[in-house]
Amino acid sequence: MPAIVGPVAINSVGGGVLNFGDSFYISPKSASKTSAGSGALNTGNFIITNNGLSATNTIDPDVNDQDIVGNS
């Protein structure tokens, strides 16, 4: 549905999608990867994590997980 958008001032966008009017398909413009060891990303009030030995494999043989080339 067409939209009429008045004056807009955007001071900063710290991630996410900013969309005005119609859109059929919105895709991400950035991609990231996080590697963390055992028990590293736990959240909560009372966490007890018992880890004997933790090793995180950060080897990525396929290199590209989510291509953003040509997605402008």
Residue pairs with C-beta under 8 A, 6 or more apart in sequence:
1 22
2 21
2 22
3 20
3 21
3 22
5 20
5 21
8 20
10 18
15 30
17 26
19 26
27 71
28 66
28 68
29 68
29 71
29 72
30 68
31 65
31 66
31 68
33 60
33 65
34 41
35 56
35 58
36 56
37 51
37 54
37 55
37 56
38 49
38 51
38 54
38 56
39 49
39 51
39 54
42 49
